[in-house]
Amino acid sequence: MSDDIVTAAELEKLNPAERHELFEASIVTDLDEAPQQLVEEARTRVQQRVAESEPQRA
């Protein structure tokens, strides 16, 4: 995953194909490449929502 930041001014200089390519390159599909803090926060939120949606056991 790249840490490059593209400003709005830089995006405006790109043509639609270049913007699309930049967007597609920014998508991370491998959790090992994603920031681990982000992965852990997402995992925690998902686990909380699952727990909240499960019927409460007596």
matplotlib code that plots the C-alpha trace (Angstrom):
import matplotlib.pyplot as plt

x = [0.0, 1.4, 1.5, 1.4, -1.1, -2.6, -4.0, -7.2, -5.2, -3.1, -6.3, -7.8, -4.7, -5.3, -7.6, -10.4, -8.4, -5.5, -7.8, -9.5, -6.1, -5.0, -8.2, -7.9, -4.2, -5.3, -7.6, -6.1, -7.5, -4.9, -5.3, -1.5, -0.9, -3.5, -2.6, -2.9, -4.5, -7.2, -7.8, -8.1, -10.5, -12.7, -12.5, -13.6, -16.5, -17.7, -17.5, -19.5, -22.2, -22.4, -22.7, -25.4, -27.4, -27.3, -30.3, -29.5, -29.1, -30.6]
y = [0.0, 3.4, 6.3, 8.8, 11.6, 13.1, 16.6, 17.8, 20.1, 17.1, 15.1, 17.9, 17.8, 14.1, 12.9, 10.5, 7.4, 8.5, 9.2, 5.8, 4.1, 6.0, 5.0, 1.3, 1.2, 2.5, -0.4, -3.0, -6.5, -8.3, -7.7, -8.3, -5.1, -3.0, -1.0, -3.4, -0.9, -0.3, -4.0, -4.5, -1.6, -3.0, -6.5, -5.1, -3.2, -6.3, -8.5, -6.0, -5.8, -9.6, -9.9, -7.2, -8.9, -12.4, -13.4, -13.0, -16.3, -16.7]
z = [0.0, -1.0, 1.5, -1.4, -1.0, -4.0, -3.7, -5.3, -7.5, -8.7, -9.3, -11.4, -13.7, -14.5, -17.2, -16.3, -17.2, -15.0, -12.1, -12.5, -12.6, -9.5, -7.7, -8.7, -7.5, -4.1, -3.4, -1.0, -1.2, 0.9, 4.6, 5.1, 3.0, 4.9, 8.0, 10.8, 13.1, 10.6, 10.2, 14.0, 14.4, 11.6, 13.1, 16.5, 15.0, 13.1, 16.1, 18.1, 15.5, 15.2, 19.0, 19.1, 16.3, 17.8, 20.0, 23.7, 25.5, 28.9]

ax = plt.figure().add_subplot(projection="3d")
ax.plot(x, y, z, "-o")
ax.set_aspect("equal")
plt.show()
